[in-house]
Amino acid sequence: MKYFKDFQKVSYLYGNEALPTLTQNLSRYVDVVDQIKDDISFLTFYTIREGYRPDQVSLQLYDSPLFYWTFYLLNDNIRQQGWPLTNVEFQTYIQKIFPNTVLTTRENISTKFKIGQTVAGNTSGVSGKIIRRNLDLGQLIIEGKVSFSTGGETVTSTNGSGAVESLSIVSSSDEHKAANYYTDTSGGIVDLGVDGSGNLLAPGATKNEITSEQAYYNVNESLRQIKVIRPDLINTVVTSYKKAIRE
């Protein structure tokens, strides 16, 4: 990888090898780019277009694909979270990390429908195992894709003591389509209200449901706006960086 070719070499003993190997010191760090990352005189802003890879953005900005690494040093968010996904990659990712089914209720489930119990739908006739619960949102996360009635139904489950529990479900959805949190009219995250019996109140018109898919999409889209070194200064900055990394 050309980015590492200017890194100093050190002797490193790999595993159980008897003799050390001369290799690049990957822990080497210099703060040349850090010194300018908030200096607007060196920077401009760029919006990553759908499907563009880091090397393609580098080529478009600097007529060279080799300066892609500067994007990661300048932008903490893409260094920590990665390059923004394409729409196709995003859909594959979101369904992979949220592969289950969510049943939503307004009833207080703090003392019933525990993790590990099997839930059966009275209308749909299907059943599934509870693997997680979110009491703040009134959610039972059911393992895998299970076709409960999307518009809601009554479900039952037998608890560890052998007693049959009953629950009114207001909706069933794929996990990535279920609520992740709610916001108020100004965009701030808010909790659902609770009545005197511990039952959740309906969100109402003043609370906006943000699904897991939407929450993750918003994060992915935020990664598209990045800081980049001005094209007329890229060679100066890169030369200074390489000189420092060799010392």
N, C-alpha and C positions, 0 to 999 in steps of 0.2 A: 504494500500500500504506500503510494508516494508521499502521503502526509507524514509518515514516520521516518522517511529516509534521512532527514536532517537531525534526528534525535541522536544524542550521544550513545555510544555502545558501551555496555558493561558486561562483565563476566557473570553468568548466572548458572546455577546448578539446578537442572531440571530433575525432579523425582529422585530416582535411585542411581542416576548416572554417576560414573566415577570422576569424570572431568567436566569442568564448567564449559559453557558455550558462550561465545561472544554474540550478544543480541542487543537490540535497541532498548534503551531505558524508557519503558512506556510510562513510568511514573514521573518523568521529567515534565515540569510545568513552568511557564513564564507568563507574566501578566501584561504583555504588550497589548493584546486585544482588550483585556479588562480595563486598561487605562482609558480607552476611547469608547467603551460600549455605551456610555451615557453622554458622550460629547457630540452634540448635534452637528457640529462643524465637520465631523468625519463621516456622518451617517446620513442615510435616507431610508425611507420606508418602502416596503415591497409587499404586495399581496400574492401569495402563492396560488397559481391557477390550478384548476382541477387536473390531476394526472401528471403534473410536473414533478420530476425528481430533483434532488439537490444539484446534481451535476448539470441538469438542463437549465436550472435557474442561473447557475454560475456561468454557463455558456451564454445565456441571453444577456446577462448583466456585464460580463467581463470578457466576452469572446474567448473564454477558456473554461473547460469543465473542472479545472483543478482547484478552484477556490471555494468549493462547496463547504469545506470544513470551517470556514469563517462564520457561516451561518449558525453553527452549533456553539461556537465560542461566544458569539454576540447575544444569543437568545437562550436564556435559561429554560424557557418552557419547552422548546423543541429538543434541547439537550436532555432534559429529564423525561419528557413524554414521547418524544419521537416526532418524525415528520408527519404532517397531516395525511390521513388515509384518504384514498379515493372513495367515491360513493359506493362502488362495488365492494371494496375492501372493508368499508365501514359496516355495510349490511352483513357481511360474513362475520365480522368481529363481534358485532352487537348480539347476533343470534347465537354465537358460540359461548359468550360469557353469561348470557341470560337464556338458558335452554329450557326453562321450566314453565309452569303454569301458576298464575296467581288468582286466588279467590279473595274477593274483597267483601267485608261485612262492616256494618255499623255497630254491631253488638260488641259488648265487652268480652274479650276472649282471654283475659288474663289468667283465668282459672280452668279453662277447658280448651279442647282441641290442641293438645300439646304435640310437640315434635315427636315423630315416630308413630303417631296414630294414623289409621287409614280412614279417609273421608270418602263417603259414598253420596252421589247425587240422587235425590228422590225422583227428579224429572228425567235427567239425562241417562241415569242408570250406570254411569261410569264411576270409577273409584281411583284414588291415588294416595300416596304417602306424604304426610307433612314433613318437610325437611328444614323449614325455617318459618319464623313468624315475625311480623313487624306490627307490634301493638299500636304504635303511633299512627299507622295508616290503616289498621284493621285488616291486615293481609296475612293469608296463609299461603306459603309457597309450597306447591305440590311438585313432587319429582317428575320431570319429563313433561311431554306434551299430552295433556289429558283433556278430552272434549266435554267439559262441563257446559251447561247452558250459559251462553254469553250474557243473556239478559238477567241472570240470577235464578236461584232456586233454593230450596231447603236441602241442606246436607246433614248427614248423621255420621256419628263415629262412636265406637265403643272404647271407653277409656281403660286405664290399667286396672281399675277396680271392677270392671265388667258392666259399668253403667253406660247406657246409651245417651249420648249428647246430641243436641239438635242445634242448628244454626241457620239463620237466614242470610243467604249470600246475595249481594246486590249486583255483582258482576263477576265474570271470569274472563281472563285474557292471557295471551302469551306474556311471559315475564317482562320482555323488553317493552311491551306496550302498556304495562301497568304503571301506576303513579310511583314516582321516585321522591317527589316532594311537592308542596304547594307554594305559590307565591301570592302576595297581595297585589293591589293595583299599582304599587310603585316598584314591583319586582323583587321585594324582599321575601325571604323564605319565612313561612308561617306554619304553625301547627293547626291541626283540626281541633274544633271545639269539642268539649266533653260535657255530657249532662250529669245529673246527680247520681246516676247509677253506673257511671263509667262508660256509657255508650258514646260512640263518636257521633258528632253532628255532621250532617251533609255539608260539603264545602260551600255551597251557595254561589251566588253570582260574583262575589267579591274575591273569591279565591280561584286561582288558575292552576289546573293540574299540569305538572311537568312529568312526563313519562321518563323512564330510564333511557329510552332511545333518544328523546329530545335533549335530555341532560348531557348525554355523551356526545351528541351531534354538536351541541353548542361549544363544548370543549374542543372538539376536533376543528370546528370552524375558526375558533379563536387562535389556533396555531398558524393559520394562514397569513396573519399580519406579522411580519418580521422586520427587524432592523438589519440593514446591510451596509457595508462600507461603500462609500461613494466610488463609482467606477474610476474617477480621475485620481483616487488615492489608494486604490487597492494594491498596486505594485509597491508603493512606499511602505504600507503597513505590513504586507507579507514579507518583504525583504527584511524589515526590522525584526519581525517575529522569528524568521529562520535564523538570523544572525544570533539572536538571544538564545534560541534553543540549542545551538551548537556550542555555546560557551560553557 
